[in-house]
Amino acid sequence: RAQDGEESLDADGLHISADSVVVVWVETIDTGRVDAAGSAVPDYEVTGSGEAIVFRDGKAFTARWQRPQEADFFSFADLNGNQIPLSPGRTWLHITPSTGSVDWS
């Protein structure tokens, strides 16, 4: 993991990494709340379905996410409906507003 070109390290100086990274795009809900700086504090609709990208094994897979109810786990499928299994180990889920974009290399 890196942010602003600087690699992230844990307390032992080891690189922070994940075996799978999933980006899901979700709708935002205006809560009417603001933080101390005056910025809007939205809520996120994380049930239903939407677009996703699954990164694992050095590849990016265009996908759809599904989560029927809050008590359910997220599931991911390719555009043909085939389930995309996550790699065993650590998974990071990045929730992104539907208007947001993600770049990777």
N, C-alpha and C positions, 0 to 999 in steps of 0.2 A: 504494500500500500504506500502511496505517496500523495502528498497534497502540496500544491504550489511548487512542484518540483523537488520537494524534500521528502526523503523516505521516512516512514513512521517506524519507530522502534519501541519495543516493550521495555519494561523496567530492567531486564537483563541485557539490553542492547541487541536483541534479536529482531529481525524484520517481522513486522506484523503481516500476516497473510491469511488467506482463506482458500479452501479447496473448491468452493463454488461461490459465485457472486450472482445474485439475481436482482435485476432492476425491474420494478413494476410501476406502471403509470396508473395513477388513481385520480378521481375527481376530488376537488377540495370543496369544503363547506365553510361559508362565512359564519363564524361564531359570534361576530360582533365584539370580540375581545381584542385587546392590544397588549403588547409587552411593555416593559419599562421604557423602551426607546420609542414607543409609539407605533411599532410595526404590527400589522395584523397577525393574529394567531389563529390560523385556520384549523379545521378538523379534516380528517382524511377518510374517504369512503373506501374501506378495505374489505368490504364484502361485495360479492358479485363476480365480475370478470373484467378483464382488460388486457392491454398489450404488455409484453414483458420481453426482456432479453436475459437468457441464462448463459453465464460464462462458466465453463468447466473444461478441464483437460486441454487448456490452451485455445479453446474455440468459443465463438459466440453463436448462440442459437436464437433466432427470432421465435418468439413464443407468445402464448396467451396464458394468463393466470386465471385461476378460478378459486373462489372461497365462498361457498354458499351462505355460511353463517359464521358469526364471530367465533364460535366454539370449534370451527373446522380449521384444519391446516390448509395452507396454500397448496395448490397443485399446478403443475406447469405442463403444457402440451405444445408440440410444434404446430405449424399451420395446417397440417393434415390430421390433427387430433391425436397423434401418438404422444404418449406420456414421455416427458424428459426427466429421467432420474437425476438427482443431484449426486455429486461425488461424495463418498463417505468422508466424514470429518466436519470441519468448520464451514458453515454457510453464512454469508452476509446477505441480508435482504435490504435493498435500498428502495425506499418508497419515494416516488417522484411525482409531483403534480402533473396532471395530464398535459399541461402547457409547457412542461420542462423538457430539456434535452440532455443527453448524456454523450460524452465523447470518450473514446478509448483508443488505445494503440497497442 
